[in-house]
Amino acid sequence: MNEEITFILDAAKEGMEAAIAHLEKEFIKIRAGKANPSMLSSVMVEYYGSKTPLSQVANINTPDGRTLSVQPWEKSMLQEIEKSIMNANLGFNPMNNGDMVIINVPPLTEERRIQLAKQAKAEAEHAKVGVRNARQEANKEIRDLEDVSEDAKKNGEVDVQDLTDTYILKIDTFLSAKEAEIMKV
């Protein structure tokens, strides 16, 4: 196969891998009933005048499957952390015991499970768009090649489509696994 086409295929594969990696990160944020420190990854705390990620001002642990504990490195940050978790609109009700902030992760209602499944579908669709954009870019680059035969270009486009189909299937597999995890009571 032509070296330029191989290079274009590798670049397309990289773009598709990036879409899958992003999808995995987004799926971690979607809560499926079990407490996970990454649930608080979007929380920003006001720390000496600047917005700072919660993980940089406190230690986040999961003592059990239904509880998150946030141990700040400075006790003076307790109220600020508590307020930031409330303002992040995650559906948590943090409790301050004077040493740390404790969050009980409530069990998911059926309505909330359906909502989370829809959110997972939307994230999977975003990943598919990323894969399709990588395909479109690769096909355009292949068509723009000058010293390559038409047959080689057609074969390159077929290879790009095969790559796209593989990654779309991976996304669908991730989605069905995540939906099963969300809907499991």
N, C-alpha and C positions, 0 to 999 in steps of 0.2 A: 504494500500500500504506500501511497505517496507520503513523504515525510511531513509535508505541510498539513495534509488531511489528518494524519496521526496527531499532530500538535493541536489542531482544532478540536479533535475528539477528546483529547486529554483535558483541554481547557473547559469543554462542555461538561465533562465528567466532574471536574472540580466544582463548577457552579452548581451542579445537581447535588453533589455531596454537601455543599454549604447549605442548600435548601433543606436537606434532611437533618443536618446538625441543628439548624435553627428550629425545625419542627420538634426535635427531641427536647430542646431547652424549653420551648413553649409548653410542651406536654408536661414537663416536670412542674410547672407553675400551676397547672390545672389540678386541683385537689380531688383526690378520689377517696376521701374518708379517713385516710391515715395521715397523722401529723408528719410533716417533713420541713426541716429548716428552710428549704428553698421557697416555702410558701410566703416567707417574709422578705424575699429578695427584692421586691419592689418598694419596700418601706424606706423612706428617706427621713433622716432625723436632723433637726436644726442643731448643729454642733459648732459652737464658737462662731456663729454668724454665717455658716455655710451649710448647705444641704449635703449630708453625708449618708451613704448606705448604712443601714442598721448593722450589718455584719462587721463594719469597721469601728463601731463604738461599743459593741457588746458581743458576748458569746451566746450563740443560739443552740439549744440542745432539745432533744426529744426524750424525756424521761420514760415515756411509754407511748403507745400508739395513738393516744387521744390528747396528749398534752405537749405544748411547746414551752420551754423556759428560756427567758432572755435575761442574761446576767450582764449588766453594764459594767464597764471597767471603771467608771466613776459613778458613785452612788447618786451624785447630784443630777444625773441624766435620767433617773427613773421616771419622773413625771413627763419629761420631754419624749421619751421612748413610748410611754403609754399613750400619750396624745397622738404621736405619729402613727401608731398602729391603728388607733381609732379613725384617724383622718384618711388612712390608706383605703378605707372602704372595702375591707376584705371579709367582712361579716364576722369578725372576731370581737370578743369582749374581754380585753386584757384586765388582769387583776394584779395590783401592786402589793406585795407583802413586806415592803421595806427593804428587802435585799435584792429581789428580782421581780420581773414581770412574768406572770404565769398566764398562759392562754389555753383554755380548754377548747379543743376543736370539736364542735358539735357534730353529731352524726348527720349525714346528708338526708334531706327529704327527697321524695320522689321527684317533686317539681324542680328542685335544685340539681338533681342528677341529670334530668332531661336538659336543663339549661347548660350544664357543664358539657354534656355530650354534643350539644349544638356548637358550643365554643370550640371543642376539639375538632369538629367537622370544619369549622371556619378556618382554624389554623392549618389543617391538612390541605384545604383549598388554597391557602396562601402559599404553602410549600409546592403544590402542583403548579401554581402560576410561576414560581421561581424556576422550576424544572422546565416548564414550557418556554420561558424567556431564554434559558440557556440553550434550548433546542433551536429556537428562532435565531439567536445570535450565531450559533454554529452553522446552521444552514446558510445564513447570509454570507458568512465568511467563506464557506465552501464554494458558493456560487460566484463569489468575487475573485476566486483564484484564477490566474491567467494561464500559466503554462501547465495546465492539467487537462487531461482528456475528459470529454463529457461522461464517458462510462465511469471513470474514477470519481467524478463529482456525484453521479447518481448513487454509486456504491457508498460513498461517504455519507450522503443524506440518509440512505437506508440504515447505515450503522448508527447515525445520530438518533434515528427514530427507534431503533432497537434499545439504545441506551435510555432514551426517554421512557419507553414502555417499562423497562426494568425498574427505573426509579419511581414511576407512578405506582407500580405494583407494591414497591417497598412502602410508600406512603400509605396506600390502602391497608396494608398489613399492620402498620403502626397504628392507624386509626381504629381498625377493628379491635386490636388488643386494648387500646386505651378506652374505647367505648365499653368493652366487656368489664374492664377494671372499674370504670365509673358506675356502671349499672349494677354491679355486684353488691348486694346488701350485706 
